[in-house]
């Protein structure tokens, strides 16, 4: 089940996804789905989804000139503030600071780690 939902998340991360949507994709009860996902990954479905979105946004910040607000929307975030807050938590710097340090060639701007 879990690999199927990971594939689903990776394909649909830019869309509005709920835990119910994910559970319904597998024809599972929402609570049961949540429990098995967390047992297998160590993360809730929402934590995994947001982590994946942030990782994709990081790649776009590094590899494109797309405006930061557009990156937030294109990776599935409803608000720029939630995107910026989660990015700051995961990478220790704002999306703007990350992009600036990438442009400057600062290797510390590329912390390892993904979901």
C-alpha positions as CSV (number, residue, x, y, z in Angstrom):
1,X,0.0,0.0,0.0
2,X,2.6,2.5,1.0
3,X,4.6,2.4,-2.2
4,X,1.4,2.9,-4.2
5,X,0.6,6.0,-2.2
6,X,4.1,7.4,-2.4
7,X,3.8,7.1,-6.2
8,X,0.5,8.8,-6.0
9,X,1.9,11.7,-3.9
10,X,4.9,12.0,-6.2
11,X,2.6,12.4,-9.2
12,X,0.0,14.6,-7.6
13,X,1.9,16.7,-5.0
14,X,1.1,20.0,-6.8
15,X,-2.6,19.4,-6.3
16,X,-4.7,19.9,-3.2
17,X,-4.4,16.5,-1.5
18,X,-6.1,15.3,1.7
19,X,-5.5,12.2,3.8
20,X,-9.0,11.1,2.7
21,X,-8.1,11.5,-0.9
22,X,-5.0,9.3,-0.4
23,X,-7.0,6.7,1.6
24,X,-9.7,6.6,-1.1
25,X,-7.1,6.0,-3.8
26,X,-6.4,2.7,-2.1
27,X,-10.0,2.1,-1.0
28,X,-9.0,2.2,2.6
29,X,-10.5,3.6,5.7
30,X,-8.9,6.9,6.5
31,X,-7.8,5.9,10.0
32,X,-6.4,2.6,8.9
33,X,-4.5,4.3,6.0
34,X,-3.1,6.9,8.4
35,X,-1.9,4.3,10.8
36,X,-0.2,2.0,8.2
37,X,1.5,5.0,6.5
38,X,2.9,6.3,9.7
39,X,4.1,2.8,10.8
40,X,5.9,2.3,7.4
41,X,7.4,5.8,6.9
42,X,7.7,7.2,10.4
43,X,5.8,10.3,9.1
44,X,2.2,11.2,8.8
45,X,0.9,11.4,5.3
46,X,0.8,15.3,5.6
47,X,4.3,15.4,6.9
48,X,5.5,13.3,4.0
49,X,3.6,15.3,1.5
50,X,4.8,18.7,2.8
51,X,8.4,17.4,2.9
52,X,8.2,16.2,-0.6
53,X,6.8,19.5,-1.8
54,X,9.5,21.4,0.0
55,X,12.2,19.2,-1.6
56,X,10.7,19.8,-5.1
57,X,10.5,23.6,-4.4
58,X,14.2,23.5,-3.3
59,X,15.1,22.0,-6.7
60,X,13.1,24.6,-8.5
61,X,14.7,27.4,-6.5
62,X,18.2,26.0,-7.3
63,X,17.6,25.1,-11.0
64,X,15.2,27.7,-12.3
65,X,14.5,31.5,-12.4
66,X,10.8,30.9,-11.6
67,X,9.5,33.5,-9.1
68,X,9.4,32.2,-5.6
69,X,5.7,32.8,-5.2
70,X,5.1,30.8,-8.4
71,X,7.2,27.9,-7.0
72,X,5.1,27.9,-3.9
73,X,1.9,27.6,-5.8
74,X,3.3,25.1,-8.4
75,X,4.4,22.7,-5.6
76,X,1.0,22.7,-3.9
77,X,1.2,25.3,-1.2
78,X,-1.9,27.4,-0.7
79,X,-0.1,30.3,0.8
80,X,3.4,31.7,0.5
81,X,3.7,32.1,4.3
82,X,3.1,28.4,4.9
83,X,5.6,27.5,2.1
84,X,8.2,29.9,3.5
85,X,7.7,28.7,7.1
86,X,8.1,25.0,6.2
87,X,11.1,25.8,4.0
88,X,12.8,27.7,6.8
89,X,12.1,24.8,9.3
90,X,13.6,22.2,7.0
91,X,16.5,24.1,5.5
92,X,17.3,26.7,8.1
93,X,16.9,29.6,5.7
94,X,14.2,31.3,3.8
95,X,13.6,30.4,0.1
96,X,15.0,33.7,-0.9
97,X,18.2,33.2,1.2
98,X,18.6,29.7,-0.2
99,X,18.3,30.9,-3.8
100,X,20.7,33.8,-3.1
101,X,23.3,31.4,-1.6
102,X,22.9,29.0,-4.6
103,X,23.6,31.9,-6.9
104,X,26.7,32.8,-4.9
105,X,27.9,29.2,-5.0
106,X,27.8,28.6,-1.3
107,X,28.0,24.9,-0.7
108,X,26.3,25.2,2.7
109,X,23.2,26.2,0.9
110,X,22.8,22.6,-0.3
111,X,22.1,20.7,3.0
112,X,21.6,17.0,2.5
113,X,18.4,15.4,3.5
114,X,15.1,14.7,2.0
115,X,12.0,12.9,3.0
